[in-house]
Structures are given as structure tokens and as C-alpha cells.
Amino acid sequence: MRATIDRSVGMGYLYLQDKIANGGCAKSVEVQFDKSNPKVMPDLLIDLDKDGRVLGIEFFNAIRQMPQEVLNNAEDLMDSYEDYIHDECGMLSDDQIEFNYG
């Protein structure tokens, strides 16, 4: 397991699988904790493979949401931007994203 962070935008990614193959991310589930206050961005984005296994979790407010120990050991994306998850999985279409509010 490894983590990456882009401190310039406050986003982080926790890889549950060390390397995600190009196209390996079949579906993403958006999670928003506060249903009463819809936001433009979700709290989390959970990436799944074609069999429904979790590949990783994207944190939209990593500084607040990720444990400090994980943040301390996270790879800074400013040093290796090519490892960012969307470069590995590719952008997903709307029909591949499931919304989960609550």
C-alpha cells in the first residue's frame, strides 16, 4: 500500500494495489458525507476494478481526511506527477461513476 499527495490542491490517493494498470479502473463511486449540503466535489472517490474490488481511494481534502502517519509517508506528486491516478486509470465517463450521498 502506498499514498500520494498533491499539497498544492490538497488531494491525496491511497493505493490499495501498488500499481493500477492503464484501464484497470472500471468504476468510481463518489462518496459525500453531508447530504444536506451538496458540494461541487465529493469527499471521497473509491476506484473499483471490473470485479468490484477496491483499487484505491482518492481524498479531496487529504490534509483533513487522511491519517497523519499516511500523510507523512506519502509521495509528493510535485516530485513525480506522472504517478497520479488519472494518468494510470484514465478519466472515467459519467456512466462509470456511482454517486453515494451519505
N, C-alpha and C positions, 0 to 999 in steps of 0.2 A: 504494500500500500504506500502511495506517495501523495503529496499535496503540492499544488502550485498556487501562487497568489499574484495578482496584479494590483499592487498597492495604489497605483495611480487612479484606479476606478473602484477599488475596494472589493473586487471579486476574487473568489477562490474556487479551486476544484479539488475534490478528494477522489483519487483514483482507487477503486476497489480492485481493479485489474491493472497490472503495471502498464501495459501498452494496449491501447484500443486501436484495432485495425481500421484502416480507412473504410468507411461504410459500415463499421461494426455496430454503430449506434442506430438501432431501428426505430426507437420511440423515446420521447421525453415526456415526463409527467411534471407539470408545473404545480408547485405547492404554495399556497398563500394561506398564512395562519389567521389573518384577521379578515373575516368575511364582511364585516360591517364597514370596512374602509378599503374598497378596491383600489389597488395600486396599478401603476403602469407596468411595473416589473414584479415578478413573483418573488417569494422569499428563497425558494429552492427550485432547482431543476434536476430531476432524477433521470439519468440516462439509462436506458434498458437495451439489451440485445434482442435479437429476434425471438428468443425463447423466454423473454421476460425477466432475465437475470439482470441485476443492477450492476452496471459498469462503473458508475461514478456519480457524484453529487456536486452540482455547481451551486455555490453560495453567492447570492447577490449582495450580501452585506457581510463579507467574510470576517472582518475585524470583530463584529458583534456575535456572529453565529458560530465560528469555528473555535475549538478549544485552543488556548494559548500555546500549549505544547505543540500542536499541529502547526500553528502559525509560525512558531519559532523555527521549525524544521522545514517549512515549505520552501520550494524552489521559487525564486523570484522570476516572474515571466519577463521582466525587463531585461534579464540576462539571457533568456532562451525563449523568445516569443514563439518560435515555431512549434513548441510543445503544447500550445494552447488547444484545448479540447475541440473547438470548432474546426481547427485545421486537421485534426485527426478523424473526427466523426463526419465532418461536413455539416452544413446547415440543414436542418430538418424542415420539411413542409408542414403546413398547418394541420394536415390530417395525421401527422406523426406525433403531434403534441396533445397530451391529455391534460385538462385543467382540473385541479383538485383544490377547492377553496374550503379549508377547514380541516 
